[in-house]
Amino acid sequence: MPARFRDELAEGLVVTKGQERCLFVFPIQEFRRVTEALSQAPVTQKTVRDYSRVFFASASHEIPDRQGRVTIPTQLRQYAGLTKDCVVIGANTRLEIWDTAAWETYLADREQAFADLEEEVLPGVL
């Protein structure tokens, strides 16, 4: 993990599948908050059940070593296509781990659209 995130993650973190084939990395407290929010979602909705199953079934609790390194389980590495080089980005209350080539492709595809936004994403905030 990058040095700037190590203190917050020193007590442990949860790695799980994210969207666009990246991995989500949550500090323990944030994972608990997400877990609570998902527990309040109606289990009668198929999308909630499907999301929760994949999200929680792939979740892995890890504790970084002294250098801030964590082991990413094989199934998560395969899901994200992590083979050699990866990128760790900050994404609000979580980190995301991307295969470097996948991140570069994603960014090239989305960056111009981001620059061209003419309407607020969050009215009154951004």
Buried (B, 14 or more C-beta within 10 A) or exposed (E): BEEEBBEBBBEBBBBBBBEEBBBBBBBBEBBEEBBEEBEEEEEEEEEBEEBBEEBBEBBBEBEBEEEBEBEBBEEBBEBBEBEEEBBBBEEEEBBBBBBEBBBEEBBEEEEEEEEEEEEEEEEEEE
